[in-house]
Amino acid sequence: MDTLANSYVPLPAEALDADAMRAAIVRKLTYDLGKSQAGARDRDWFMATALAVRDRIVDRWLSVTRAAYEGGQKQVYYLSLEFLIGRLLRDGVTNLGLTELVSEALAPLGVDFEKVRQAEPDAALGNGGLGRLAACFMESLASLAIPAFGYGIRYEHGLFRQIIRDGWQQEYPEDWLNFGNPWEYARPEIAYDIGFGGAVEAVIVSEARMRHVWHPAETVQAVAYDTPVVGWRGQHVNTLRLWSARAADPLKLDAFNYGDHVGALADRVRQESICKVLYPSDESPAGQELRLKQEYFFASAALQDLVRRHLRVYGDLKSLPDKVSIQLNDTHPAIAVAELMRICLDLHGIAWDEAWEITQGTVSYTNHTLLPEALESWAVPLMERLLPRHMQIIYLINAFHLDRVRAKHPGDTRLLSSVSLIEEDHGRRVRMGHLAFVGSHKVNGVSALHSDLLKRTVFKDFHALEPGKVVNKTNGITFRRWLQQCNPGLTGLLTEAIGPAFLDNAEALKDLAPLAGDAAFQQKFLAVKRQNKEALATLIRSQLDIRVDPHAMFDVQIKRIHEYKRQLLNVLETIALYDAIRSQPTRDWVPRVKIFAGKAAASYHRAKQIIKLAHDVARVINSDPTVRNLLKVVFLPNYNVSLAEMIVPAADLSEQISTAGMEASGTGNMKLGLNGALTIGTLDGANVEMLEHVGAENIFIFGMTTEEVEARRREGVQGSAAIAASSRLSEVLEAVRSGVFSPDDRNRYRDLVDALCGSDYFMVAADFDAYFESQRQVATRWADQAAWQRSAILNTAHMGWFSSDRTIRDYAQEIWQVPVRR
């Protein structure tokens, strides 16, 4: 495998001089922010430092962007509704090799770089794994010197800020942009009209040809904001272009002059709401309309932008598949298929067959889920009203598509119904996953198991029609962020032990394996983990006023709260462990801290109920003196990238316990494993491949397989059977049902327990005993610290394959057909 180190070129001399960097920071503080050194706060120093670092990115950014076009290089355009990029200062200085220099520059000013770094707000542009994956991919694209643009939305508030009050989640607007964003460049000159509603006019051009002209009823402008994305060693910089909504007419002046000051701004407020919040609730028709507007808004702006750029260099769209690759990150940007067809047909007069060839040859689609609710569909009346021309195009795509299917399989009405882009069974709806599949030349899953399930479940009939179209690209993470930056202690230890090669080639971590049984190295590895745990314990105390013992096992489940991710299973096992500790006080229990973090969707009642249960259980356990601090439960609020960067290096046990067959991949499992946490999990998502890489003796696998879950569901086995067979689970559920943990409302969890007794769709009851026993195996391993440390080191050593650099290489070679130059 080629590495990044071979192409490393040092930065200019002035960038390596602490005095020059200090002077640049002070200039930014003075002349850009208008602040004196005496009056500057940590946030001011952050802004000044970020602006000074940004200056050292720009020249390379502009030069590599220009060189890509001048050299005729194929461009990758990554369309994602989420980019969970987190804080960028440490990311930038690390990739530029300036970490020590910036610290040295700030120190004489009496400024602590760590405090400056923490003054940066998290960019609230994503929800979870999908958005963080997009951020990792953008960094790897730059590190591998692949010319690329990321396209998304510049949410003013993004995903909500989670506040916990009396154990209940409450949502508040995130304010990450309140003090400005020093990383972005506003591009008001790059703006595109995005239409909604209106009517379509058929214009006769000749006897053989008709042209369609869409006359939108409403137009919103998409305005570009660019953020440079720095690759490893700073040698290549790509662009993350986010779109902000701007009203075409900011003010109805006549209404304002007549005294209707609020009404004069009504249209502007409504139009610019497109970029206010990530994932507005779709429980109401207005919310559904806004979600669809968001998706079309950024997809249309992205396509108009890349087409403009392509035409400026190459002159026509026929060469688009040769020079452009568009990757759809899940179904959110699937409308891009119809939009690219509209651009080809209506704006450039390309015939249908050629337009379709251009579209399919350019677009590829990543599927991230098997959950029906996440495979988006939109009501046909809404589509016809909001995007009338696109609905016409979708109907025609579907007609030609079904004609081809009918020709190969005459009389098979079931097959036609299954692969139609329009669902007819429960009200007519456009299936966006189907549209993305048909309009792409490649479709990929994100783990070996997930890709196989795509072929056997949601895209079974499509796979039969086009075998070979579905391929696998197992997800990965950027080791620069999730090892070097968030765990500098471990990075330093690894460099001392095996040399720096792993900094450029993650698979060089395998050189660590021979040291796994070395007692002296185990102690050093443990010392780094202990230091990280002490830092997290300090954070927990400051946020929650709960004292936890860094010597205890830190048992961590950090991810979006969802029934299939089974935080509920974890909470129920915690109750069972609590009961066991109280009833067997003389047993040699392993001290354990259960750490939860994650947000529930604002409208997801059951997920919020699970958060409340976790807090109720924590309140009881943490205040019970009979437990003697052998068990603590904490829920850290407002989970984001920065919080993850604190938790991941401190974790001993990684909870990856989703219902088998429901987690597409997971990337938290990779981050935690890389930092030396052992995984307890099901054979789901990328856990399957992690098992293969780390070995069965270094991971704790339990529970039903995907096939067993499917069989149990088909047979209609009720949860009551598993509950009746488990006295331990029966006791736990009775305590929850009867209000032991909710004395203020004895009925709070009755419906939750009743649901487990019924269908138990997520197999919480069915997998409970297996999970409980697996946790006892975890405790046995922990009691033998030499064995635990050996497994932890081997987890780190065998995580190299899960680098996002490897994933991007696979995309580049097998889907995008672009060369990798690093």
N, C-alpha and C positions, 0 to 999 in steps of 0.2 A: 504493500500500500504506500502511495506517495504521501508525504507529510507536508505540513505547512512550513517547517523550519527552513527547508531548502530555499525558499523564496524570500526569507526575511531580509529586509533592508532597513538599517537604522533610520530613525527619524532625523530631521535636520538638527544641526548642533544647537541652535537656539532653543529647541524644544527640550533639550536635555540639561539646560542650565537653570538651577533653582532660582538664582537672582532674577533672570529674565522672566521666569514664570511668576515670581512674586510681584515684579513690577507690572506684569500684564494683569494680574488679579486686582491689584490696587487701582490701576487705570480703569478697569471695568467698574469697580466699586464707586469710584469717584465720578466718572464721566457718563457711564451708562445708567447707574442707579442713583447718582446724586447723593451719595452717602459719604460721611466721613468715617475714618477708621474708628474713632472713639465712639461714634453713635451706631455703628453697624452691629446687627444681631446675627445669629447663626444663619438665619434665612438669607440675609443680605450677603453674607460670605459665600453661601451656597450659590446664589445667583451669579455673583462675580466670578467664582471659580468655574462654574459651568460655562459661562460665556468665554472665559479665557481658554478653557479646554476645547470648546467648540471651534474657536479660531484655528486651532491646530488640526482640525479635521477638514476644514473647508477646501483647502487647496487640493488635497487628495480626492475628496468627494467630487469636485468639479472635473478634475482631470480624468478620473476613471469613468465617469458618466459620459464625458465627451469621447473618450477612447473607444467605448463600447459601440457607439454609433459609427464612428469613423472606421472602425475595424469590421463593421458589418456583423457583430456578434449577435447571436440569438438572445433575446431578453425573456426573462421569466417574470410574470405578473401574478402575484399571490393575492387573491381576493378573499378577505376574511372580515366578518362582522365584528370580530374581536381581535385585539392585539394586547395581551396582558403583559406589557413591557416592564412594569415596575419602575423602580428608581434607575436612573441612567448614569449618574455621575461615576459610581464605582465601575460600572460596566465600561464606560468610555476610557477612564484612565488606566484600567487594567489592560484592555485590548491595545491601547497605545503604548503600554509599557511605562506609564508615568506615575504609578502609584506612589513610589517612594519620593519622587521628585516633587509632586504636589504637596505631600506631607511636609517635606523639607522647606518648601516655599512658604507654607502657612505658619510653620512653627515660630519663626522670629516675630511674627505679627501677633503672637499669643492666641492663635486660632487652632483648634483641634480638628483635624480632618474628619475624624469619626463623627463629631458633633455636626460638622458641616454636611456630611453625607446624609445623616439622619434627618436633617432639616428639609430634605427633598421630599415632596409628596409622592405617593404612588400614583402613577397614571391610571386612572380608573376606566380602562378601555376594554375590560374583559370580565368574564365570569369565573372561569376555571381552566380545566385542562386544554380545551380547544384554543382558547386565547393565549395561554402560556405556550402551547405548542407553536402557534404562529410566531410568537416572539422568538422562540428558540430557532425556528426555521429561518427567520430573517437574519439572525446573527450568524448562523452557519452558512447561509448563502453568501454573505459578505466574507466570511472566513475562507471559503473555498473559491473566492473571486469569481462567482457566477453573477453576471449583471442582472439585477432584479429590482423590481418595485413591489412594495407591499401597499395594498389599497384597503382602506377602511373608513370609519367615521370618527371624526374628532368630537366625541361626546363631551358636552360641557360638564355633565355630572357623572356620566358613566353608570356603572353598577352602584347600587345604594351602599351607604355606610351603615353597617349593622351595629345597632345599640341593643344591649340586653337589659330589659327592665323587668325585675321580678321573674327572671327566667324566660320571659317571652322575647322573641326577636321583634324589634321595631326597625323600620327603614327610614333613613334620612338621606337627603341629597349629599353626594360626595363633592367636595369642594376643591379638587386638585388643581383647578385652573385659577383659583382666587388671586394668586400672587403672580400669575403669568407663568409661561413655560419657556425657559431659556434655551431649550434644545431645538425648538421649532423655528422655521422661517415661514412667515405668512407670504402667500403668493396671490395677492388679490387680482393680479393680471391673468391668473389661470383660473378661469371660472366657466362653468358650462350650465346651460339651461336644462333643467330636468322637468319634464311635463307630466301632468296628471289629469285624468278625466278628458272631457271634450268628446270630439267625434272624429271619424275617419272619412275622408273624402276620396272617392275613386276617380282618378283623372285619366281619361283615355289619351294615350300617347300616340298610338297607331292602331291599326286593325288587329295587330297581333300582340299588342302590349298595353297593359294598364298600370298606372302608377298610383300608389296609395299615399295620401298626405294626411298625416295626423295633425289635428288642430286642438292642442290641449286647452282645457278650460282654465288651467292654473299652471304657472311656471315658477319654479324655485331655482335659485342659482346655487351650484355646488362650488365652493371656493377652496382652493388647495392650501394645505399647511404641510410643509416638508420637514421631516426629522431625519438627519443622517444616521445610518446604522453602521457602526464601525466593526470591521472584522478583526480577527485575532492578528496581532502584530501590527495592526493599523495600516496594512498595505492595500486594503480594498474597502470602499465605503459605498453602500447602497442607500436607497431612499425608501422611507416609509411615508407615503403620501396619504394624509387623512383629509376627509372632506367635511367642511362646515356648511350648514345651510344658511343662505342669505336671501331675504325676500327681494324680489325684483323691484317692488315698489315699497320702500320702507315706511312710508307714511301717506295716508290719505289726507292731503293738505286741506281740501275743501271741508271735510268733516272736522278736522282739527280747528279750522278757523271759525266754524259754526259752534264750537264749544264741546263737540263730542270727542274729548281728548282720549278717552279709553277706546272708543270705537274706531278712531283713526288708526290705532295700532293693532287692531284685532287680527287683520290678515297677516301682518308681520309675525305676531306671536304664534299664530297657528302654523305658518309655513316654517318658521325657524324651530318649532318644536321637534322637527325631525332629528336634530342632533342634540337634543337636551339630555336624554336618558337612554342607556343601554337596556334593551329588552323591556319596553313598557308593557304593563300587564295586558294580556290579550283576552281577558275575561269579558270585556265589553266590545261591541262592534267598533267603537271609536278606537279602542286599543289595537284591535286587529288591523284596522286600516293604517294606523300609524306604523305598526311593525312592517307591513307590506311596503309602505312608503319608504321606510328606512332602507329596506333591502334593494328596492329599485333605485333609490337615490344614489347609493354609493356604487352599485354595479354599473349604472348608466354613466356616471361621471368617470369611473375607471375606464370603461370601454371607449368613451369619447376621447379621453386623454391619450390612451395608448394608440388609438387609431390615428389621431392627429400627429402624434410623434412618428408613427410608422410612415404615414404618407409624406411627411416632410423629408424623410430620408430616402424612401424607396419609391414613392410616386403612386403606387396603386396597392389594392388590398389582395391581389392574387398571391403575393408572396408572404402573406401574413403567417400561414402555418410554418413556413421555413424560418421566419425571423422572430416569431412570438410564441410563447407558451403561456396559456392562462390556466392557473390552477384554482379551482373552486374549493374553498375550505368548508365542507359540509353543504347543506342545501340552501343556506341563507342567500348566497349569491347566484342561485340556480337560474333566476330570471335573466341572467347574463346570456344564456343561450338564445332566448327570444330577442333580446336587445341587440346582440351582434347580428342576428338575422335581419332585424329592422334596419340597422345601420347599413348593411350590405345592400338590401333590397331597395329601401326607400331613399336613402341619402346618396347612394353611389350607383344605383341602377344596375346592380349585378343580378343576373338571372338566378332563379331559385336553386337549381341544382348546384351551380357553382358556389352560391352563398352557403348552401348547406355543407359542401365540401370544405370550404374555408372554416366554417364554424366548428365542425367536428374535428378537423385537423388541428385546430388551435386550442380547443378546450379540453381539459381533463378534470376529473371530479374525485375528491376524497370524501368517502362516507365515514362518519364517526359514530354511528349509532344503529342499533337494531330496535330501539324503542319506537313504537308507532307514533307517539306524540311528538317525537323529535324529527321524524321524517315529515317535513312540513307539507301541508296542503292548504290551498286557499279556495274559498267559495267562489264558484264561477261568477255569480252576480257581482261580487266585490271586484274581481279581476276585470270583468267587462266594463264596470263603471270607472275604475281607477286607471286601468291600462287597456283601453279598447283595442288599440292596434296590436298589442302583444297577444291579446286573447285571440285575435284573428290568426296570427302567426302560429300560436300554439295549436289551434284547431287544425291548421293545415299540416303542421309537423306531424300531428297525431294521425291525420288521415293517410298521409304517405307512409308513415310507420306501420299502421295497421294494414294497409294494402300489401306491404311486403310480408308481413306475418301471415296474412290470409292466403297469399300466393303459395307459401311454403306449407301451411297447415290449414287447408280448406275445411270449413265446417267446425273448427275447434273454437266454439264461442267462449268456452271457459278461458282459454289462453288469450283470446282477444280482450276479454274483460280484465284479465290479470295485468296485461302489459299496456293497457290504454293509459294515456296521460290524463284522462278524465275519469274520475271515480263516479260511478252512478248509484251506488248502493245506499248511501246515507246523505243524500243531497249532493248535487253535482259539485265536485271539487277538482282543482288542478293538483296533480301529484308532482310536487317539485323534485322529489328524488328521481322519479321516472323521467322527468324532463332533463335533469342533469345527466342521467345515464344515457339516454338516447342521443343527447347533444354532444357527448364526449367521445374521444377516441380511446381513452383509458379510464377505468374506474378502479380506485384502490381502497382496500381496507387498511386498518392501522395496527393490526397484529395478525399473526398467522391464524389464530383461532377465529378472530373476527372476520377475516377475509374468507375463510372457509364457510363461516355461517352466512355471510352475504350470499354466497353461491347456493346455499341450501335453504335459505329462508326468504328474505325480503326481495332478492333479485334472482330467485331460483329460475323463473321462466325466462328472464332476460339472459341469464348465463347459458341456458340451453340453446337460446337463439344465437348468441354470440360468444361461444366458448373462447376463452383467452382474453376477453376484454377486462375481466376483473383480475387484478393482480394485488399482491400484498406489498405494503411498505410499512414495516413495523416502526412505530414512533421512536423518537429519541429525544434526548435533552442536551443542552449545551453545557459542557463541562466547565467552560469558563465561568458561567454564572453559578452553577450548582456544586462546584468543588472549589475552584481557585478563589472565587470572590466570597462565597458565604462560609467557607471553611478554610481560612488561611493557615490555621494550625496544622490541619491534616495535610494540606498541600505542601507545607514546609517539611513535614515529616516524610512524606512520600518522595519529595525531591532529594532529601538527604539519603533515603534508603535505596532508591532505584535510579536516581538521576532524573534530569528534567525532560526526557523524551516524551513522557505522557502528556506534557503540556501542549505538544503539537500533534501527537497521535495517541488518542485515548486508549487504543488497544495495547499500548505499551504498559498499561497497568497490570497486565498479566505477569510481568516480572516481579510483582509483589508476592505472588502465590508461595514461592519457596520460604518466605519469611513468616508465613501464617502460624507455624508451630514454634517459632523462636520466642522464648519466654521474655527476653529483654525487649524485643520489638513489641510484643503484646503489651507490655507495661507502658511503653511510649504511646502506643495506639490508644490505650485506655486513658492515659493522662490527657490526651487531646480531647477525647470524648467527655471526660469529667469536666474539663474547663468549659466546654460548650454547654454542658448541662447546668453548670453553675450560672452561666449567663442567662439561660432560659429560666432557671429558678428565680433569679433576681427580677426578670421581667414579669413572671407570674405573680410574685409578691407585690410588685409595684402596681400591677393592673387589677388584681383580684384580691389582694390582701390574704393570700393563701400561701403558707410556707410548705414547700416540698423539699424532700431530701435528695440532693444530687446523686447519692449513692444508690437510691432506689432505681428500679427499672423504669425507664420512661417509655410507656406504651402509647403509641401515637396513631390517631386516625384524623387526618387532615384532608378534607375534600368537601365538595358541594354536598349539602344534606339532601339525600334522596333515598327513597325506600329500597331501591335496588342496590345502593352502596352499603346498606345494612348497618348504619350507625345504631339502629335499634337492637340488632343482635349483640353488638358490643355492650350496650347499656344493660341488656338483660343478663349477660354473662357477668358483668360487674356486680349486679345485685346478687347473683348466685355465689360469687367469690366473697362478697361481703357477708352473706349468711354463713358460708363455710368458715370464715375466719372467726366469727362470733361463736359458732357452735363447737369449734375445735381449737380453742385458744392455745393449747400446748403444742400444736403442730408447727413445724419449722417453715413458716410462710415466707415467701419471697416478697420483700417490700416493693410496691408497684405504684406508679403514678399514671393514671389514665388521663391522657390529654386529647381533647377534642377541639376542633376548629372547623368552621365552614358556615356558609350562608345557605338559607333556604329561599327559594323563589318566593316573591312577595305574596303570590296567590296560592301557594302550596301549603294548605292547612296541615296535612299530616306531617310534613317535614318540620313545620314549626312546632307541632305537638311533640315531636321527638326531641327537639332542642329543649323544650320545656321539661320533658321527662329527665333528660340528662342533668339539667340544673336541679330538679327536685331530688334526684338520687344523690347528686354531689352534696347538696345541703345536708341531707341525712347522714351520709357516710362521713363527711369531713368534720361533722360536729359530734360524732359518736366516740367517746373516749375508750370504749372497749376494743376498738379497732387498733389502738395504739400506734397510729401512723403507719400501719402496714399497707394501707390502701388510701389513696387520695384521688379525687376526680376533679378535673378542671376543664372548663370550656373557655377558650380564649376568643374574645369577640373580634369582629371585623377582620376576618381572615383575608389576607392579601399577600402579594409577593414578598414584601418586606418581612411580614410575620413568618412566612414559610422559611425565609432565609435564616431566621433564628431557630425555628423548631427542627428543621431537617438535620442540621449537624448534631443536634442534641438527642435525637431519637435512638433508642435501643431496639425497639420493636415496631415494625411497620405493619399497620392493619390494612390489608388489601382483600377484604372479605365480601366482595360483591357476589350477588347470585350468579352462579356459573352461566355463561352465555349472554350476559347483559352488559358487562363493561367492555367497550370496544378495545381499549388498550390499557389506559392508565399511563401517566408519566410520573406521578408522585412515587409510585413503587420504585422507579428507576432512581429518582433523586435520593430517596431514603436508603436504598441499597448501596448506592455509590458512596454514601457517607457512613457506611458501616452498620446500618440497621439490618437486623434479620427480619425477614418477611413471614408473617402468618397470613395465609390467604387461600383462596379457592383456585381451582384450575380455570381461571377466567382471564381474558385479555392477554396482556404481555406477561402475566404471571407464568404462563405456560413456557414462554421462551426464557424467562428468568430461571425457572427450574432447570431447564436444559443447560444454562450457562453456569449457574453457581453450584449445581449438584443437589440431589435430594437431601443429603445430610446437612445442608446449610440453609434450608428453608423449611417452613412448617406448612404443609399442604393438608387441607381437610375438606370435608363436605362432598356434596353430590357433584357429579360431572354435568356438563351441558346436556348430554344424552339422558341422564337420570332425571334432571329437572324437566326436560321436555316430556318424558314418559309419565312422570308424576302428574304433570298438568293435564296431559291427555286423559289419564285415568280418573281425573277429578278427585284425587285424594285430598281430604280435608286436613287442615292443621290440627284439628282436635285429636286425630289418631296419634300424631307425634307427641302432642301434649300429654295424652293419656299414658303413653309409653314411657314418659320421663317424669319421675316424681320431682326431680330438681326443678325442671321447667314449670311444672304445675304449681309448685310453691311460689316461684318467682312471679308468675303471672297472677296468681291469686293476690299476692301482696300489692302488685301494681293495680289490679282491678279494684281491690277493696279500699284503696286510698291510703295505704301505709306511707307512701311517698307524697301524697297530696291531701293531708288532713284538712286543708282549707276547702277542698272540693273533692269529696270522695268519689264522684262520678267522672272526674276529669279524663281518665284513661280507659273507661269501660269500652268505648267504641274501638279503641286501638286493640285491646285484648280480644274483643269479639272478632275483629278482622283476622287475627292470627288463628283463631279457632275455626274460621271459615275457610276461605280458599287458600290462605297462606301463599299467595302468588309468588312472593319473593323468598320463600323457603326459610323464613326465620325460625319457625318452630322445627321444621324438618332437619335443619343443620345445627340446631342448638347443642345437642349432646356431643356431636363431633367437634364442634368449636370449643366447647368447654374442656374436652379431653386434650385437644391440641394445645390449649393454653396451659394445661398442667405439664405437658411436654416442654413447653417454653420455660416454665418455672424450673423444671429439672435441669435443663441446659444452663440456665442462668446461675444456678447454684454451683455449677462447675465453671468458674470464670475462665479458666484456661481454654476449655472447649468453646465457650461462648466467644471469646476474643478470636480464636482461630477461625470460627465461622464468619465473624464480622469482617475480619481482614480478607477472607476469601470472597465475601460479597463485593467488597471494594475492588478486589483484583480482577473480578470477572464481569464488571459492569462496562468495560470499554466498548463492547459491541453496541451498547445502547446510546451511543453518542448520536446527536442529531446530525453531525457531520456525515456519519455513515448513512443515515436515512436520506439526507439530501443527495449524496452521491448516487444512491439507488434511484431516486426520482430523476436526477439529471441524466443518467445513462439509459434508463428503461422507459421513462415517460416523456420527459422534456426533450431528450436528444440534444443536450447541450454539453460542451466539454467542461471538465473540471480542471482548472489551471493551478490549483494549489494542492 
